[in-house]
């Protein structure tokens, strides 16, 4: 994670947390995900919130740049809110999930109870 903090402006307290990833970090994580998928059922799902978060769009860009290196792997993209529902509805549709730390923490706790 990146910068975080609290501040009070005009008597109103607020807090913020910044999710920050760079291409090197994402590439390292995505490479492990692709290699894991190759050893399993060759299916990789990228879970993100690319419709809202710029960091998620960077994850998708990196995956898009690496996808040709792993042509045997089927890659799917899913927004995290839908992924949370789908994980309960039909967990068998997933094999390897790659996602950011925060989404991964939430989904792994959910998956442990499915």
LOLUM-662488 format. One record per residue: residue in one letter; x, z, y of N, C-alpha, C, CB in turn. Coordinates in steps of 0.05 Angstrom, whole numbers, padded with zeros to 5 digits. Glycine has a CB too. Example, Ala and Ser with C-alpha at 12.3 -4.5 7.8 and 13.67 -1.06 7.14 Angstrom:
BEGIN
res; n_c1; n_c3; n_c2; ca_c1; ca_c3; ca_c2; c_c1; c_c3; c_c2; cb_c1; cb_c3; cb_c2
a; 00264; 00156; -00114; 00246; 00156; -00090; 00264; 00156; -00066; 00226; 00181; -00089;
s; 00257; 00142; -00045; 00273; 00143; -00021; 00258; 00157; 00001; 00282; 00114; -00012;
END
This chain:
BEGIN
res; n_c1; n_c3; n_c2; ca_c1; ca_c3; ca_c2; c_c1; c_c3; c_c2; cb_c1; cb_c3; cb_c2
x; 00017; 00000; -00024; 00000; 00000; 00000; 00017; 00000; 00025; -00019; 00024; 00000;
x; 00006; -00008; 00046; 00020; -00010; 00071; 00014; 00014; 00089; 00014; -00035; 00085;
x; 00013; 00008; 00115; 00008; 00029; 00135; -00019; 00043; 00131; 00010; 00017; 00163;
x; -00019; 00069; 00137; -00043; 00084; 00136; -00042; 00106; 00157; -00049; 00096; 00107;
x; -00065; 00116; 00164; -00065; 00138; 00184; -00092; 00144; 00194; -00047; 00131; 00207;
x; -00092; 00163; 00212; -00117; 00171; 00226; -00111; 00171; 00256; -00126; 00200; 00217;
x; -00132; 00167; 00271; -00130; 00168; 00300; -00156; 00176; 00312; -00120; 00141; 00311;
x; -00155; 00186; 00335; -00179; 00193; 00350; -00178; 00178; 00377; -00182; 00224; 00355;
x; -00199; 00163; 00382; -00200; 00147; 00406; -00227; 00154; 00419; -00198; 00116; 00401;
x; -00226; 00163; 00444; -00250; 00171; 00459; -00267; 00192; 00443; -00267; 00147; 00466;
x; -00253; 00210; 00429; -00267; 00231; 00414; -00278; 00223; 00387; -00288; 00242; 00431;
x; -00273; 00198; 00379; -00283; 00188; 00354; -00260; 00185; 00334; -00298; 00161; 00357;
x; -00261; 00200; 00312; -00239; 00199; 00293; -00244; 00176; 00274; -00238; 00226; 00277;
x; -00222; 00162; 00267; -00223; 00140; 00248; -00198; 00142; 00230; -00225; 00112; 00262;
x; -00200; 00129; 00207; -00178; 00128; 00188; -00175; 00100; 00179; -00182; 00148; 00165;
x; -00150; 00093; 00170; -00146; 00065; 00161; -00124; 00066; 00139; -00138; 00047; 00184;
x; -00127; 00047; 00121; -00107; 00042; 00100; -00103; 00012; 00098; -00117; 00054; 00072;
x; -00078; 00004; 00094; -00072; -00024; 00093; -00062; -00031; 00066; -00051; -00031; 00115;
x; -00075; -00051; 00053; -00065; -00061; 00028; -00046; -00084; 00035; -00089; -00071; 00009;
x; -00021; -00082; 00027; -00001; -00102; 00034; 00014; -00111; 00009; 00019; -00091; 00056;
x; 00014; -00137; 00004; 00029; -00149; -00018; 00045; -00172; -00007; 00010; -00158; -00041;
x; 00069; -00176; -00019; 00084; -00199; -00011; 00086; -00218; -00036; 00113; -00192; -00001;
x; 00094; -00242; -00031; 00095; -00263; -00052; 00112; -00254; -00075; 00105; -00289; -00040;
x; 00134; -00241; -00069; 00152; -00232; -00091; 00139; -00213; -00109; 00178; -00220; -00079;
x; 00125; -00193; -00098; 00110; -00173; -00114; 00089; -00186; -00131; 00098; -00152; -00096;
x; 00073; -00203; -00118; 00051; -00216; -00132; 00061; -00234; -00154; 00033; -00233; -00113;
x; 00082; -00249; -00149; 00094; -00267; -00169; 00103; -00252; -00193; 00117; -00283; -00157;
x; 00116; -00229; -00189; 00125; -00212; -00211; 00102; -00203; -00228; 00141; -00188; -00200;
x; 00081; -00194; -00216; 00057; -00184; -00230; 00043; -00206; -00245; 00038; -00170; -00211;
x; 00039; -00229; -00231; 00024; -00251; -00243; 00040; -00263; -00266; 00019; -00273; -00221;
x; 00066; -00264; -00264; 00083; -00274; -00286; 00078; -00257; -00311; 00113; -00275; -00278;
x; 00078; -00231; -00308; 00073; -00213; -00331; 00045; -00218; -00342; 00076; -00183; -00322;
x; 00026; -00222; -00324; -00002; -00228; -00333; -00003; -00254; -00349; -00021; -00229; -00310;
x; 00009; -00275; -00339; 00010; -00300; -00354; 00024; -00297; -00381; 00023; -00322; -00337;
x; 00046; -00284; -00381; 00061; -00281; -00406; 00046; -00264; -00426; 00089; -00268; -00400;
x; 00032; -00244; -00416; 00014; -00228; -00434; -00008; -00245; -00445; 00003; -00203; -00419;
x; -00020; -00261; -00428; -00042; -00278; -00437; -00032; -00298; -00458; -00054; -00294; -00413;
x; -00008; -00308; -00455; 00004; -00327; -00475; 00006; -00314; -00502; 00031; -00337; -00465;
x; 00011; -00288; -00503; 00015; -00273; -00528; -00012; -00265; -00540; 00032; -00249; -00524;
x; -00033; -00268; -00525; -00060; -00259; -00534; -00078; -00283; -00538; -00072; -00238; -00514;
x; -00101; -00283; -00524; -00121; -00304; -00528; -00119; -00326; -00506; -00148; -00292; -00527;
x; -00098; -00326; -00491; -00093; -00347; -00471; -00115; -00349; -00450; -00090; -00373; -00485;
x; -00125; -00325; -00442; -00146; -00325; -00421; -00138; -00304; -00400; -00174; -00318; -00434;
x; -00138; -00312; -00375; -00130; -00295; -00353; -00152; -00295; -00332; -00103; -00304; -00341;
x; -00161; -00272; -00324; -00180; -00269; -00302; -00167; -00256; -00279; -00206; -00254; -00312;
x; -00168; -00269; -00256; -00159; -00257; -00231; -00183; -00244; -00217; -00145; -00279; -00212;
x; -00181; -00218; -00213; -00203; -00203; -00200; -00194; -00196; -00172; -00210; -00178; -00217;
x; -00210; -00204; -00153; -00203; -00200; -00125; -00227; -00199; -00107; -00184; -00223; -00116;
x; -00223; -00200; -00082; -00244; -00202; -00062; -00236; -00223; -00041; -00250; -00174; -00048;
x; -00229; -00247; -00052; -00218; -00269; -00035; -00238; -00279; -00015; -00209; -00291; -00053;
x; -00263; -00273; -00018; -00283; -00281; 00003; -00280; -00264; 00028; -00311; -00280; -00009;
x; -00266; -00242; 00026; -00263; -00224; 00049; -00234; -00217; 00056; -00278; -00198; 00043;
x; -00218; -00212; 00035; -00191; -00201; 00039; -00169; -00223; 00039; -00185; -00181; 00018;
x; -00153; -00223; 00060; -00131; -00241; 00062; -00111; -00237; 00040; -00117; -00239; 00089;
x; -00106; -00212; 00032; -00087; -00206; 00011; -00097; -00218; -00016; -00084; -00175; 00007;
x; -00123; -00218; -00020; -00134; -00231; -00045; -00129; -00261; -00044; -00164; -00225; -00048;
x; -00132; -00273; -00021; -00127; -00302; -00019; -00097; -00308; -00025; -00134; -00312; 00010;
x; -00079; -00290; -00018; -00051; -00294; -00025; -00047; -00292; -00055; -00033; -00273; -00010;
x; -00061; -00274; -00068; -00059; -00272; -00098; -00068; -00299; -00110; -00077; -00249; -00109;
x; -00090; -00310; -00100; -00100; -00335; -00111; -00080; -00358; -00106; -00127; -00342; -00098;
x; -00067; -00358; -00083; -00048; -00378; -00076; -00024; -00377; -00096; -00037; -00375; -00047;
x; -00014; -00353; -00101; 00008; -00350; -00120; 00000; -00359; -00148; 00018; -00321; -00120;
x; -00023; -00351; -00157; -00033; -00359; -00183; -00035; -00390; -00184; -00060; -00346; -00190;
x; -00046; -00402; -00163; -00048; -00431; -00162; -00021; -00445; -00164; -00062; -00439; -00137;
x; -00001; -00433; -00153; 00026; -00444; -00154; 00039; -00441; -00181; 00044; -00432; -00132;
x; 00030; -00421; -00196; 00042; -00415; -00223; 00026; -00427; -00246; 00045; -00386; -00226;
x; 00002; -00435; -00241; -00016; -00443; -00262; -00005; -00466; -00279; -00043; -00451; -00251;
x; 00009; -00485; -00267; 00020; -00508; -00282; 00042; -00500; -00301; 00029; -00529; -00263;
x; 00054; -00477; -00296; 00075; -00467; -00315; 00064; -00456; -00341; 00092; -00445; -00301;
x; 00037; -00451; -00341; 00024; -00440; -00364; -00001; -00456; -00370; 00017; -00410; -00360;
x; 00001; -00482; -00377; -00022; -00499; -00380; -00041; -00490; -00403; -00013; -00527; -00385;
x; -00031; -00475; -00422; -00047; -00466; -00444; -00066; -00443; -00436; -00030; -00457; -00467;
x; -00061; -00430; -00414; -00077; -00407; -00406; -00101; -00416; -00389; -00059; -00387; -00390;
x; -00124; -00407; -00397; -00149; -00412; -00382; -00150; -00391; -00360; -00174; -00411; -00400;
x; -00152; -00399; -00335; -00152; -00381; -00312; -00180; -00381; -00300; -00130; -00388; -00291;
x; -00191; -00357; -00296; -00216; -00354; -00282; -00212; -00335; -00258; -00238; -00343; -00301;
x; -00229; -00338; -00239; -00229; -00320; -00215; -00256; -00306; -00213; -00222; -00336; -00189;
x; -00255; -00281; -00206; -00280; -00266; -00205; -00277; -00245; -00182; -00286; -00252; -00232;
x; -00298; -00243; -00166; -00298; -00222; -00146; -00301; -00195; -00159; -00320; -00226; -00125;
x; -00288; -00174; -00148; -00287; -00148; -00161; -00314; -00136; -00166; -00270; -00130; -00144;
x; -00333; -00140; -00148; -00359; -00128; -00152; -00373; -00141; -00176; -00377; -00131; -00127;
x; -00371; -00167; -00179; -00381; -00180; -00202; -00366; -00172; -00228; -00380; -00211; -00198;
x; -00340; -00170; -00225; -00324; -00162; -00249; -00332; -00135; -00259; -00294; -00162; -00242;
x; -00338; -00116; -00241; -00346; -00089; -00249; -00372; -00091; -00265; -00350; -00071; -00225;
x; -00391; -00108; -00256; -00416; -00111; -00271; -00411; -00125; -00297; -00436; -00127; -00254;
x; -00395; -00147; -00297; -00390; -00162; -00321; -00376; -00146; -00343; -00374; -00187; -00315;
x; -00359; -00128; -00334; -00344; -00111; -00352; -00363; -00093; -00369; -00324; -00093; -00337;
x; -00384; -00084; -00356; -00404; -00068; -00370; -00423; -00087; -00387; -00421; -00052; -00350;
x; -00431; -00109; -00375; -00450; -00127; -00388; -00438; -00141; -00412; -00459; -00148; -00368;
x; -00414; -00151; -00410; -00401; -00166; -00433; -00371; -00164; -00431; -00410; -00195; -00433;
x; -00360; -00141; -00440; -00331; -00138; -00437; -00315; -00157; -00454; -00324; -00110; -00445;
x; -00327; -00169; -00474; -00312; -00188; -00492; -00304; -00214; -00478; -00329; -00194; -00516;
x; -00316; -00219; -00455; -00309; -00244; -00440; -00281; -00242; -00427; -00330; -00249; -00418;
x; -00270; -00218; -00426; -00244; -00214; -00414; -00222; -00211; -00435; -00244; -00189; -00396;
x; -00199; -00220; -00428; -00175; -00215; -00444; -00154; -00202; -00427; -00164; -00242; -00457;
x; -00141; -00216; -00409; -00122; -00205; -00391; -00134; -00206; -00362; -00094; -00219; -00392;
x; -00134; -00184; -00348; -00143; -00183; -00321; -00119; -00178; -00303; -00165; -00162; -00316;
x; -00116; -00193; -00282; -00095; -00188; -00262; -00108; -00183; -00235; -00074; -00212; -00260;
x; -00100; -00162; -00222; -00113; -00154; -00197; -00095; -00135; -00181; -00140; -00140; -00203;
x; -00103; -00129; -00158; -00088; -00110; -00141; -00090; -00082; -00152; -00098; -00111; -00112;
x; -00073; -00064; -00142; -00072; -00037; -00152; -00098; -00022; -00149; -00050; -00022; -00136;
x; -00111; -00024; -00126; -00136; -00009; -00122; -00158; -00019; -00141; -00145; -00011; -00093;
x; -00162; -00045; -00142; -00183; -00056; -00160; -00176; -00049; -00189; -00186; -00086; -00156;
x; -00150; -00051; -00196; -00142; -00045; -00223; -00147; -00017; -00231; -00113; -00052; -00227;
x; -00142; 00002; -00213; -00147; 00030; -00218; -00177; 00035; -00225; -00139; 00048; -00195;
x; -00194; 00023; -00209; -00223; 00026; -00213; -00232; 00013; -00239; -00238; 00014; -00189;
x; -00224; -00012; -00243; -00233; -00026; -00267; -00222; -00015; -00293; -00226; -00056; -00265;
x; -00198; -00005; -00292; -00187; 00007; -00317; -00201; 00033; -00324; -00156; 00012; -00314;
x; -00209; 00049; -00305; -00225; 00072; -00311; -00252; 00065; -00322; -00229; 00090; -00285;
x; -00264; 00044; -00311; -00290; 00035; -00321; -00287; 00024; -00349; -00302; 00013; -00302;
x; -00267; 00008; -00354; -00263; -00004; -00380; -00257; 00016; -00402; -00239; -00024; -00379;
x; -00246; 00039; -00394; -00240; 00059; -00414; -00265; 00072; -00426; -00223; 00081; -00402;
x; -00287; 00068; -00413; -00313; 00079; -00422; -00331; 00058; -00435; -00327; 00093; -00399;
x; -00323; 00034; -00436; -00339; 00012; -00447; -00335; 00011; -00477; -00333; -00015; -00434;
END
